[in-house]
Amino acid sequence: MAYSGAYRPREREERPAPPPRPESAPPRKQDALSGALGAVMKKLESLNMETDDLIMALILYLMYRESGDKDLLIMLGAMLLT
């Protein structure tokens, strides 16, 4: 069979390149928050506390903040010392 030349492939449309991102963009709030949280977690690692202890400390702190009861703060301090 001979080629008749009837088939012509479509030409590809070239899309414009997206504009370049600025390299010195200010950090997003989420990045700053995760960086601060990471720094706190590194400091807490030196205390050798397990996850259960961290959750208990957070609960005690939040209960103290709500009620202002200093007994909760004393319990938190005693837990951190042991």
Rosetta blueprint (number, residue, H / E / L):
1 M L
2 A L
3 Y L
4 S L
5 G L
6 A L
7 Y L
8 R L
9 P L
10 R L
11 E L
12 R L
13 E L
14 E L
15 R L
16 P L
17 A L
18 P L
19 P L
20 P L
21 R L
22 P L
23 E L
24 S L
25 A L
26 P L
27 P L
28 R L
29 K H
30 Q H
31 D H
32 A H
33 L H
34 S H
35 G H
36 A H
37 L H
38 G H
39 A H
40 V H
41 M H
42 K H
43 K H
44 L H
45 E H
46 S L
47 L L
48 N L
49 M L
50 E L
51 T H
52 D H
53 D H
54 L H
55 I H
56 M H
57 A H
58 L H
59 I H
60 L H
61 Y H
62 L H
63 M H
64 Y H
65 R H
66 E H
67 S H
68 G L
69 D L
70 K H
71 D H
72 L H
73 L H
74 I H
75 M H
76 L H
77 G H
78 A H
79 M H
80 L H
81 L H
82 T L
